[in-house]
Amino acid sequence: MAMSFFDQFASPSFLGIPLIAIAIALPWVLYPAPSARWVNNRLLTLQSWLINRFTNQLMMPLNLGGHKWALLLTSLMVFLITINMLGLLPYTFTPTTQLSLNMAFAVPLWLATVLIGMRNQPTVALGHLLPEGTPIPLIPVLIIIETISLFIRPLALGVRLTANLTAGHLLIQLIATAVFVLLPMMPTVAILTASVLFLLTLLEVAVAMIQAYVFVLLLSLYLQENV
């Protein structure tokens, strides 16, 4: 039983072919394509309004050089939210519970922000490794600490997203299993446990959206330091 709880995080395959590519490509099919008409339906209008509001909020602290990342960061935000929300449905697979996928998003984007800073303003980028007013004896230690914290950033991005989604899925499965076990023996306790499961599911919906937003927000903050 203990091992079966983690079976939901195994990448599904059919005839030996991993199906994670389909799980990654499917979310884009669910969104309606923009129309060339002047008057759109309510769904397209709501979708455009939400994307515009998020883009404005995300790009507000950045200068004009950082606005080139608007399309990439907004698309990543929509992609992560959709995958996280679809993963809450029964009998589905959540690709963002795989650390390898999250690191594949985090490392190249973090590295791109660092390289942009080193190319455009190398003095300022290297100055982040040493806070102003540091005593001379502490300079080597602080440079090592700041360098380690710089390289830990992509790992923190990937692990945060993976850990939050994995923990939520495990809690939902554990409480759902408890409901089925308790239902024949103690129906009252099972009903109370089911209400807790419902509240936890609502919390996981919020976590799925918040973690996608935090992932993109931290990337924008890293970009802000280097543009």
C-alpha positions as CSV (number, residue, x, y, z in Angstrom):
1,M,0.0,0.0,0.0
2,A,2.8,2.4,0.9
3,M,4.4,2.0,-2.5
4,S,1.1,2.4,-4.4
5,F,0.7,5.9,-3.2
6,F,3.7,6.9,-5.3
7,D,2.5,5.1,-8.4
8,Q,0.6,8.3,-9.5
9,F,3.9,10.1,-10.0
10,A,5.3,7.5,-12.4
11,S,5.4,8.7,-16.0
12,P,2.8,6.7,-18.0
13,S,3.8,4.8,-21.0
14,F,2.0,2.9,-23.8
15,L,3.8,0.1,-25.6
16,G,7.0,1.3,-24.0
17,I,6.5,4.9,-25.3
18,P,6.4,7.6,-22.6
19,L,3.2,9.6,-22.8
20,I,4.6,12.7,-21.0
21,A,4.9,14.5,-24.3
22,I,1.1,14.2,-24.8
23,A,0.5,15.4,-21.3
24,I,2.7,18.5,-21.9
25,A,1.2,19.2,-25.4
26,L,-2.5,18.7,-24.4
27,P,-3.0,22.0,-22.4
28,W,-2.5,24.2,-25.5
29,V,-5.4,22.4,-27.2
30,L,-7.8,23.5,-24.5
31,Y,-7.5,27.3,-25.1
32,P,-9.5,29.0,-27.8
33,A,-7.5,30.6,-30.5
34,P,-7.7,34.4,-30.8
35,S,-10.1,35.7,-33.4
36,A,-9.6,38.4,-35.9
37,R,-13.2,39.7,-35.3
38,W,-13.8,43.0,-33.5
39,V,-16.3,41.4,-31.1
40,N,-15.3,38.1,-29.4
41,N,-17.2,35.8,-27.2
42,R,-17.1,36.0,-23.4
43,L,-14.5,33.2,-23.0
44,L,-12.0,34.9,-25.4
45,T,-12.7,38.3,-23.7
46,L,-12.1,36.9,-20.3
47,Q,-9.0,35.0,-21.4
48,S,-7.5,38.1,-23.0
49,W,-8.3,40.3,-20.0
50,L,-6.7,37.9,-17.5
51,I,-3.5,37.5,-19.7
52,N,-3.2,41.3,-20.2
53,R,-3.6,42.0,-16.4
54,F,-1.0,39.4,-15.5
55,T,1.4,40.6,-18.1
56,N,1.0,44.2,-17.0
57,Q,1.5,43.2,-13.3
58,L,4.6,41.1,-14.2
59,M,6.3,43.6,-16.4
60,M,5.6,46.7,-14.3
61,P,8.9,46.5,-12.2
62,L,11.0,45.8,-15.3
63,N,12.5,48.3,-17.7
64,L,12.0,48.2,-21.5
65,G,14.8,45.6,-21.9
66,G,12.9,43.1,-19.7
67,H,9.7,43.5,-21.7
68,K,11.1,41.2,-24.4
69,W,10.4,38.4,-21.9
70,A,6.7,39.2,-21.6
71,L,5.5,36.5,-24.1
72,L,7.8,33.8,-22.7
73,L,6.9,34.4,-19.0
74,T,3.2,34.8,-19.7
75,S,3.1,31.6,-21.8
76,L,5.0,29.7,-19.1
77,M,2.6,31.0,-16.5
78,V,-0.5,29.8,-18.5
79,F,1.2,26.5,-19.2
80,L,2.1,25.7,-15.6
81,I,-1.3,26.7,-14.3
82,T,-3.1,24.5,-16.8
83,I,-0.9,21.5,-16.2
84,N,-1.2,21.9,-12.4
85,M,-5.0,22.2,-12.6
86,L,-5.4,19.2,-15.0
87,G,-3.3,17.1,-12.6
88,L,-6.0,17.5,-9.9
89,L,-8.5,15.6,-12.0
90,P,-8.9,11.9,-11.3
91,Y,-6.8,9.4,-13.3
92,T,-4.6,12.1,-14.7
93,F,-0.8,12.6,-14.6
94,T,0.8,15.8,-13.5
95,P,4.1,16.4,-15.4
96,T,5.1,19.1,-12.9
97,T,5.5,16.6,-10.1
98,Q,8.6,15.4,-12.0
99,L,11.7,17.3,-10.7
100,S,13.5,16.7,-14.1
101,L,10.8,18.6,-16.0
102,N,10.8,21.5,-13.5
103,M,14.6,21.7,-13.6
104,A,14.4,21.7,-17.4
105,F,12.3,24.9,-17.1
106,A,14.2,26.5,-14.2
107,V,17.9,26.0,-15.2
108,P,17.9,27.4,-18.8
109,L,15.7,30.4,-17.8
110,W,17.8,31.2,-14.7
111,L,21.0,30.8,-16.8
112,A,19.6,33.2,-19.4
113,T,19.0,35.9,-16.9
114,V,22.5,35.5,-15.5
115,L,24.1,35.6,-19.0
116,I,22.1,38.7,-19.8
117,G,23.4,40.4,-16.7
118,M,27.0,39.4,-17.4
119,R,26.7,40.7,-21.0
120,N,24.9,44.0,-20.4
121,Q,26.2,45.1,-17.1
122,P,29.0,42.8,-15.8
123,T,30.0,45.2,-13.0
124,V,26.5,45.3,-11.5
125,A,26.0,41.6,-11.9
126,L,29.2,40.8,-10.1
127,G,28.5,43.4,-7.5
128,H,25.5,41.3,-6.3
129,L,28.1,38.8,-5.0
130,L,29.4,41.4,-2.5
131,P,27.1,43.6,-0.4
132,E,28.1,47.2,0.0
133,G,29.9,48.1,3.2
134,T,31.1,44.5,3.9
135,P,34.1,44.4,6.3
136,I,37.3,43.4,4.5
137,P,37.9,40.1,6.6
138,L,34.4,38.9,5.6
139,I,34.7,39.6,1.8
140,P,36.0,36.1,0.8
141,V,33.4,34.3,3.0
142,L,30.5,36.5,1.7
143,I,31.5,36.0,-2.0
144,I,31.5,32.2,-1.5
145,I,28.1,32.4,0.3
146,E,26.5,34.6,-2.4
147,T,27.9,32.5,-5.2
148,I,26.4,29.4,-3.6
149,S,23.1,31.1,-3.1
150,L,23.2,32.2,-6.8
151,F,23.6,28.7,-8.0
152,I,21.0,27.3,-5.7
153,R,18.3,29.5,-7.2
154,P,17.3,27.1,-10.1
155,L,17.3,24.2,-7.7
156,A,15.0,26.1,-5.3
157,L,12.7,26.9,-8.2
158,G,12.4,23.3,-9.3
159,V,12.2,21.7,-5.9
160,R,9.6,24.2,-4.6
161,L,7.2,23.5,-7.4
162,T,7.8,19.7,-7.3
163,A,7.5,19.4,-3.5
164,N,4.3,21.5,-3.1
165,L,2.5,19.6,-5.8
166,T,3.7,16.2,-4.7
167,A,2.8,16.8,-1.1
168,G,-0.7,18.0,-2.1
169,H,-1.3,14.9,-4.3
170,L,-0.1,12.6,-1.5
171,L,-2.4,14.2,1.1
172,I,-5.4,14.0,-1.2
173,Q,-4.8,10.3,-1.9
174,L,-4.1,9.5,1.8
175,I,-7.3,11.2,3.0
176,A,-9.4,9.7,0.2
177,T,-8.1,6.3,1.1
178,A,-9.1,7.0,4.7
179,V,-12.6,7.9,3.7
180,F,-13.1,4.6,1.8
181,V,-11.7,2.6,4.7
182,L,-13.8,4.4,7.4
183,L,-17.1,4.5,5.5
184,P,-18.3,1.0,6.3
185,M,-17.1,1.1,10.0
186,M,-17.6,4.7,11.1
187,P,-19.9,6.6,8.6
188,T,-19.9,9.8,10.7
189,V,-16.1,10.0,10.9
190,A,-16.0,9.2,7.2
191,I,-18.3,12.1,6.3
192,L,-16.2,14.5,8.4
193,T,-13.0,13.2,6.7
194,A,-14.7,13.7,3.3
195,S,-15.4,17.3,4.2
196,V,-11.7,17.8,5.1
197,L,-10.9,16.2,1.7
198,F,-13.1,18.7,0.0
199,L,-11.5,21.6,1.7
200,L,-8.1,20.2,1.0
201,T,-9.0,19.9,-2.7
202,L,-10.0,23.6,-2.8
203,L,-6.6,24.4,-1.1
204,E,-4.8,22.4,-3.7
205,V,-6.5,24.3,-6.5
206,A,-5.2,27.5,-4.9
207,V,-1.7,26.0,-4.5
208,A,-1.7,24.9,-8.1
209,M,-2.2,28.5,-9.3
210,I,-0.1,30.1,-6.6
211,Q,3.0,27.9,-7.3
212,A,2.8,28.6,-11.0
213,Y,2.6,32.3,-10.3
214,V,5.5,32.1,-7.8
215,F,7.7,30.2,-10.3
216,V,7.3,32.9,-12.9
217,L,7.4,35.8,-10.4
218,L,10.8,34.6,-9.1
219,L,12.1,34.4,-12.6
220,S,11.0,37.9,-13.3
221,L,12.8,39.1,-10.1
222,Y,16.0,37.4,-11.3
223,L,15.6,39.1,-14.6
224,Q,15.0,42.4,-12.9
225,E,18.4,42.1,-11.2
226,N,20.2,41.7,-14.6
227,V,18.5,44.1,-17.0
